[in-house]
């Protein structure tokens, strides 16, 4: 992880040579605002990105996939189109041709559950989704229906936001060999709980819900969560909750990855209130 962090910082430094408006999504993904108002230098955005890709490969030895578009949804979509080492551009004029044949699963936020609900009403492509009104989608999917309606037509008003409050804190590890027993999984998750608790303390935050992530040997991701009676920073609370969640799913299957995290973050002042006997 230390090596990942080091290379991630090196890549970010290269990004900063092109623009100061960077929104990290994860350790290996970010949005960059390369509009004229924020772009460093005179080169157009496409040339600036080509230079970024070349520098990253030359200086770190890794390759990147790039999506260039006029909004975040389309840029993310483009970045996934020609991996690895891809560079895809979606211009405004391209949107009407690019989107209709694509699967609805290409839309940010459309996971298996929503995709299956769409498929149940005969919608498998973005073109079919475009034929539905915003009202129909809001009726079917609530607030997310409005985002579906916008994304289906290539519209996305979200700005590239350099700094945003954390919504969750997590840690995970991939095993050298698959693990299948609950005891082994619980032993592996313990140091991850320590890392999450330490991060909460540094940030002055507490977690209201514990989230367990497991990836099976055939790459199926399982996510389980447990809301806590009170927000916590305690390693013991995280570990005990993680163990209960693990033992529900450790049924003999082999797992290749485990992760533990917290969301519903609250200020540290709300963490771990004393019980009736004054114990904390």
C-alpha positions as CSV (number, residue, x, y, z in Angstrom):
1,X,0.0,0.0,0.0
2,X,2.9,2.4,0.7
3,X,4.2,1.8,-2.8
4,X,0.7,2.5,-4.3
5,X,0.5,5.7,-2.3
6,X,3.9,6.8,-3.4
7,X,3.1,6.3,-7.1
8,X,-0.3,7.8,-6.7
9,X,1.3,11.0,-5.3
10,X,3.8,11.0,-8.2
11,X,0.9,10.8,-10.7
12,X,-1.0,13.6,-8.9
13,X,2.1,15.8,-9.2
14,X,2.1,15.2,-12.9
15,X,-1.6,16.2,-13.0
16,X,-0.8,19.4,-11.2
17,X,1.5,20.4,-14.0
18,X,-1.6,20.6,-16.2
19,X,-4.3,21.9,-13.9
20,X,-4.9,22.7,-10.2
21,X,-8.5,21.6,-10.3
22,X,-8.3,17.8,-9.6
23,X,-11.0,15.7,-8.0
24,X,-9.5,12.4,-6.7
25,X,-12.0,9.5,-7.0
26,X,-9.7,6.8,-5.7
27,X,-6.0,6.1,-5.5
28,X,-5.9,5.4,-9.2
29,X,-8.6,7.5,-10.7
30,X,-9.3,11.3,-10.8
31,X,-11.2,13.9,-12.7
32,X,-9.3,16.9,-14.1
33,X,-10.8,20.2,-15.1
34,X,-8.9,21.1,-18.3
35,X,-11.1,24.0,-19.4
36,X,-9.2,27.1,-20.6
37,X,-9.8,28.9,-17.2
38,X,-8.0,26.2,-15.3
39,X,-5.6,24.6,-17.8
40,X,-1.9,25.4,-17.3
41,X,-0.1,26.3,-20.6
42,X,-1.3,26.9,-24.1
43,X,-1.8,23.4,-25.3
44,X,-5.4,22.2,-25.9
45,X,-6.9,19.7,-23.5
46,X,-6.2,16.7,-25.7
47,X,-2.6,17.5,-26.2
48,X,-2.2,18.2,-22.5
49,X,-3.6,14.8,-21.6
50,X,-1.4,13.1,-24.2
51,X,1.6,14.8,-22.4
52,X,0.3,13.6,-19.0
53,X,0.0,10.0,-20.2
54,X,3.5,10.1,-21.7
55,X,5.0,11.5,-18.5
56,X,3.3,9.0,-16.3
57,X,4.5,6.1,-18.3
58,X,8.0,7.5,-18.6
59,X,8.4,8.5,-15.0
60,X,6.5,5.8,-13.1
61,X,6.4,2.9,-15.5
62,X,2.6,2.5,-15.5
63,X,0.1,3.2,-18.2
64,X,-3.2,5.1,-17.9
65,X,-6.6,5.1,-19.7
66,X,-8.0,8.6,-20.5
67,X,-11.5,9.8,-21.3
68,X,-11.9,13.4,-22.5
69,X,-15.4,14.9,-22.7
70,X,-17.4,18.0,-21.8
71,X,-18.8,16.5,-18.5
72,X,-17.8,14.0,-15.8
73,X,-20.3,11.3,-16.8
74,X,-19.1,11.2,-20.4
75,X,-15.4,11.5,-19.4
76,X,-15.7,8.5,-17.1
77,X,-17.6,6.5,-19.8
78,X,-14.9,7.4,-22.3
79,X,-12.1,6.4,-20.0
80,X,-13.5,2.8,-19.8
81,X,-13.9,2.3,-23.5
82,X,-10.5,1.4,-24.7
83,X,-8.6,0.0,-21.8
84,X,-5.7,-0.6,-21.3
85,X,-3.7,2.5,-22.4
86,X,-6.7,4.0,-24.1
87,X,-7.5,7.6,-25.0
88,X,-11.1,8.2,-26.0
89,X,-12.8,11.5,-26.8
90,X,-16.5,12.1,-26.7
91,X,-17.5,15.5,-28.1
92,X,-20.9,17.1,-27.8
93,X,-21.7,16.2,-31.4
94,X,-20.7,12.5,-30.7
95,X,-23.1,12.0,-27.8
96,X,-26.2,11.1,-29.9
97,X,-24.3,8.4,-31.8
98,X,-22.2,7.0,-28.9
99,X,-24.8,6.6,-26.2
100,X,-27.9,4.8,-27.7
101,X,-26.3,1.3,-28.4
102,X,-24.5,1.1,-25.0
103,X,-25.8,-1.0,-22.1
104,X,-27.6,0.8,-19.3
105,X,-24.9,-0.8,-17.1
106,X,-22.4,1.7,-18.5
107,X,-24.2,4.5,-16.5
108,X,-22.5,5.5,-13.3
109,X,-24.6,4.1,-10.4
110,X,-26.4,1.5,-12.3
111,X,-25.4,-1.8,-10.6
112,X,-27.0,-5.2,-10.8
113,X,-30.1,-4.3,-8.8
114,X,-31.1,-1.3,-10.9
115,X,-30.0,-3.0,-14.2
116,X,-32.3,-5.9,-13.4
117,X,-35.2,-3.6,-12.7
118,X,-34.6,-1.8,-16.0
119,X,-34.3,-5.1,-17.8
120,X,-37.6,-6.3,-16.2
121,X,-39.4,-3.5,-18.1
122,X,-37.5,-4.1,-21.3
123,X,-34.8,-1.5,-21.0
124,X,-31.3,-2.8,-21.7
125,X,-29.7,0.0,-23.7
126,X,-29.3,3.7,-23.1
127,X,-31.2,4.3,-26.3
128,X,-34.3,2.6,-24.8
129,X,-33.7,4.6,-21.6
130,X,-33.8,7.8,-23.6
131,X,-37.3,6.9,-24.8
132,X,-38.6,7.1,-21.2
133,X,-39.6,10.4,-19.7
134,X,-38.0,11.9,-16.6
135,X,-41.3,11.5,-14.8
136,X,-41.4,7.7,-15.6
137,X,-37.9,7.3,-14.3
138,X,-38.5,9.3,-11.1
139,X,-41.6,7.2,-10.5
140,X,-39.7,4.0,-10.9
141,X,-36.4,5.0,-9.2
142,X,-37.0,8.0,-7.0
143,X,-34.3,10.7,-7.0
144,X,-31.9,8.5,-8.9
145,X,-34.4,8.5,-11.7
146,X,-33.7,12.1,-12.5
147,X,-30.0,11.4,-12.7
148,X,-30.8,8.5,-15.0
149,X,-32.8,10.8,-17.3
150,X,-29.9,13.3,-17.5
151,X,-27.2,10.7,-18.0
152,X,-29.2,8.9,-20.7
153,X,-29.0,12.1,-22.8
154,X,-25.3,12.7,-21.9
155,X,-26.1,15.6,-19.5
156,X,-24.2,16.0,-16.2
157,X,-24.1,19.3,-14.3
158,X,-21.6,18.1,-11.7
159,X,-18.5,20.2,-11.4
160,X,-15.0,18.9,-10.8
161,X,-14.6,19.5,-7.1
162,X,-11.0,19.5,-5.8
163,X,-11.9,19.1,-2.1
164,X,-14.9,17.3,-0.7
165,X,-15.6,15.8,2.7
166,X,-15.0,12.1,3.1
167,X,-18.2,10.0,2.9
168,X,-16.5,6.8,4.1
169,X,-13.2,5.4,5.4
170,X,-12.0,1.9,4.6
171,X,-9.1,-0.5,4.3
172,X,-8.8,-3.7,2.3
173,X,-6.3,-6.4,1.4
174,X,-6.0,-9.1,-1.3
175,X,-4.8,-12.5,-0.1
176,X,-1.7,-14.3,-1.5
177,X,-3.9,-17.5,-1.3
178,X,-7.6,-17.7,-1.1
179,X,-9.1,-17.9,2.4
180,X,-12.2,-19.9,3.2
181,X,-12.6,-20.2,7.0
182,X,-14.3,-17.6,9.2
183,X,-11.4,-17.7,11.8
184,X,-8.8,-16.9,9.2
185,X,-11.0,-14.1,7.7
186,X,-11.5,-12.6,11.2
187,X,-7.7,-12.7,11.9
188,X,-7.1,-10.9,8.6
189,X,-9.6,-8.2,9.2
190,X,-8.3,-7.2,12.6
191,X,-5.4,-5.1,11.4
192,X,-7.6,-3.5,8.8
193,X,-9.9,-2.4,11.7
194,X,-6.9,-0.9,13.4
195,X,-6.1,1.1,10.2
196,X,-9.7,2.4,9.9
197,X,-9.8,3.4,13.6
198,X,-6.5,5.2,13.3
199,X,-7.8,7.1,10.3
200,X,-10.9,8.1,12.1
201,X,-8.9,9.4,15.0
202,X,-6.6,11.4,12.7
203,X,-9.6,12.9,10.9
204,X,-11.6,13.6,14.1
205,X,-14.5,11.4,12.8
206,X,-16.6,8.5,13.9
207,X,-18.3,5.9,11.8
208,X,-22.1,5.1,12.2
209,X,-22.2,2.0,9.9
210,X,-19.7,-0.8,9.5
211,X,-19.3,-2.1,6.0
212,X,-17.7,-5.4,5.1
213,X,-16.5,-6.2,1.6
214,X,-15.6,-9.7,0.4
215,X,-14.5,-10.8,-3.0
216,X,-14.9,-14.5,-3.8
217,X,-12.4,-16.6,-5.8
218,X,-14.5,-16.1,-8.9
219,X,-14.5,-12.3,-8.4
220,X,-18.0,-11.9,-7.1
221,X,-18.1,-8.9,-4.7
222,X,-20.2,-9.2,-1.5
223,X,-21.0,-6.1,0.6
224,X,-22.6,-6.3,4.0
225,X,-23.3,-3.5,6.4
226,X,-24.4,-3.1,10.0
227,X,-25.6,0.2,11.5
228,X,-24.2,0.8,15.0
229,X,-26.2,2.1,18.0
230,X,-23.7,4.9,18.3
231,X,-20.9,6.2,16.0
232,X,-17.6,4.7,17.0
233,X,-13.8,5.1,16.7
234,X,-13.1,1.9,18.6
235,X,-11.1,-0.9,17.1
236,X,-13.0,-3.4,19.3
237,X,-16.4,-2.3,18.0
238,X,-15.2,-2.5,14.4
239,X,-13.6,-5.9,14.9
240,X,-16.6,-7.4,16.7
241,X,-19.1,-6.1,14.1
242,X,-16.9,-7.3,11.3
243,X,-16.6,-10.7,12.9
244,X,-20.4,-11.0,13.1
245,X,-20.8,-10.1,9.5
246,X,-18.0,-12.4,8.4
247,X,-19.5,-15.4,10.1
248,X,-22.8,-15.0,8.3
249,X,-21.1,-15.3,4.9
250,X,-18.2,-17.7,5.6
251,X,-19.9,-20.8,4.4
252,X,-17.0,-22.6,2.9
253,X,-16.5,-20.4,-0.1
254,X,-13.0,-19.2,-0.9
255,X,-12.3,-15.5,-0.7
256,X,-9.5,-13.5,-2.4
257,X,-10.1,-10.1,-0.8
258,X,-11.5,-8.6,2.4
259,X,-12.2,-5.0,3.2
260,X,-13.7,-3.2,6.2
261,X,-14.9,0.4,6.4
262,X,-17.3,2.8,7.9
263,X,-19.7,5.3,6.5
264,X,-22.4,7.7,7.9
265,X,-19.4,9.7,9.3
266,X,-20.0,11.9,12.3
267,X,-17.9,14.3,14.4
268,X,-15.6,12.6,16.9
269,X,-17.6,14.3,19.7
270,X,-20.5,11.9,19.0
271,X,-18.3,8.8,19.3
272,X,-18.7,6.0,21.8
273,X,-20.9,7.7,24.5
274,X,-20.5,6.2,28.0
275,X,-23.0,3.7,29.2
276,X,-25.3,4.0,32.3
277,X,-22.4,3.1,34.5
278,X,-20.0,5.7,33.0
279,X,-18.0,3.2,31.0
280,X,-16.7,4.2,27.6
